[in-house]
Amino acid sequence: MLLVVWIVVAVLAVLVLGGISFGVLGALQRLTRELRGLEGQLRPVLTEVQATMDRAAAQRADDRTTTSR
């Protein structure tokens, strides 16, 4: 009788752990999809920021050469 109880406990533990792992893996997949979508939306913004930084650096370099003369 005690062996049956332990078998039932082990089966229930496996089922609970399986359900938890299924939920965690599903959440991980959803998070990955969301991050890919966010990256796609932010790519143009990052490109614009990089271009602005390049223009600002070029302007600073031009200002330094103009004031040093």
Rosetta constraint file for C-alpha pairs under 8 A:
AtomPair CA 1 CA 5 HARMONIC 6.61 0.50
AtomPair CA 2 CA 6 HARMONIC 6.37 0.50
AtomPair CA 3 CA 7 HARMONIC 6.20 0.50
AtomPair CA 4 CA 8 HARMONIC 6.16 0.50
AtomPair CA 5 CA 9 HARMONIC 6.12 0.50
AtomPair CA 6 CA 10 HARMONIC 6.08 0.50
AtomPair CA 7 CA 11 HARMONIC 6.14 0.50
AtomPair CA 8 CA 12 HARMONIC 6.08 0.50
AtomPair CA 9 CA 13 HARMONIC 6.08 0.50
AtomPair CA 10 CA 14 HARMONIC 6.19 0.50
AtomPair CA 11 CA 15 HARMONIC 6.19 0.50
AtomPair CA 12 CA 16 HARMONIC 6.11 0.50
AtomPair CA 13 CA 17 HARMONIC 6.07 0.50
AtomPair CA 14 CA 18 HARMONIC 5.93 0.50
AtomPair CA 15 CA 19 HARMONIC 6.15 0.50
AtomPair CA 16 CA 20 HARMONIC 6.22 0.50
AtomPair CA 17 CA 21 HARMONIC 6.06 0.50
AtomPair CA 18 CA 22 HARMONIC 6.00 0.50
AtomPair CA 19 CA 23 HARMONIC 6.22 0.50
AtomPair CA 20 CA 24 HARMONIC 6.19 0.50
AtomPair CA 21 CA 25 HARMONIC 6.00 0.50
AtomPair CA 22 CA 26 HARMONIC 6.10 0.50
AtomPair CA 23 CA 27 HARMONIC 6.17 0.50
AtomPair CA 24 CA 28 HARMONIC 6.13 0.50
AtomPair CA 25 CA 29 HARMONIC 6.23 0.50
AtomPair CA 26 CA 30 HARMONIC 6.27 0.50
AtomPair CA 27 CA 31 HARMONIC 6.07 0.50
AtomPair CA 28 CA 32 HARMONIC 6.16 0.50
AtomPair CA 29 CA 33 HARMONIC 6.29 0.50
AtomPair CA 30 CA 34 HARMONIC 6.19 0.50
AtomPair CA 31 CA 35 HARMONIC 6.14 0.50
AtomPair CA 32 CA 36 HARMONIC 6.25 0.50
AtomPair CA 33 CA 37 HARMONIC 6.24 0.50
AtomPair CA 34 CA 38 HARMONIC 6.08 0.50
AtomPair CA 35 CA 39 HARMONIC 6.03 0.50
AtomPair CA 36 CA 40 HARMONIC 6.27 0.50
AtomPair CA 37 CA 41 HARMONIC 6.35 0.50
AtomPair CA 38 CA 42 HARMONIC 6.07 0.50
AtomPair CA 39 CA 43 HARMONIC 5.93 0.50
AtomPair CA 40 CA 44 HARMONIC 7.93 0.50
AtomPair CA 41 CA 45 HARMONIC 7.75 0.50
AtomPair CA 42 CA 46 HARMONIC 6.10 0.50
AtomPair CA 43 CA 47 HARMONIC 6.20 0.50
AtomPair CA 44 CA 48 HARMONIC 6.20 0.50
AtomPair CA 45 CA 49 HARMONIC 6.18 0.50
AtomPair CA 46 CA 50 HARMONIC 6.13 0.50
AtomPair CA 47 CA 51 HARMONIC 6.23 0.50
AtomPair CA 48 CA 52 HARMONIC 6.18 0.50
AtomPair CA 49 CA 53 HARMONIC 6.15 0.50
AtomPair CA 50 CA 54 HARMONIC 6.18 0.50
AtomPair CA 51 CA 55 HARMONIC 6.20 0.50
AtomPair CA 52 CA 56 HARMONIC 6.12 0.50
AtomPair CA 53 CA 57 HARMONIC 6.12 0.50
AtomPair CA 54 CA 58 HARMONIC 6.15 0.50
AtomPair CA 55 CA 59 HARMONIC 6.09 0.50
AtomPair CA 56 CA 60 HARMONIC 6.14 0.50
AtomPair CA 57 CA 61 HARMONIC 6.16 0.50
AtomPair CA 58 CA 62 HARMONIC 6.09 0.50
AtomPair CA 59 CA 63 HARMONIC 6.04 0.50
AtomPair CA 60 CA 64 HARMONIC 6.19 0.50
AtomPair CA 61 CA 65 HARMONIC 6.37 0.50
AtomPair CA 62 CA 66 HARMONIC 6.11 0.50
AtomPair CA 63 CA 67 HARMONIC 6.12 0.50
AtomPair CA 64 CA 68 HARMONIC 6.05 0.50
AtomPair CA 65 CA 69 HARMONIC 6.64 0.50
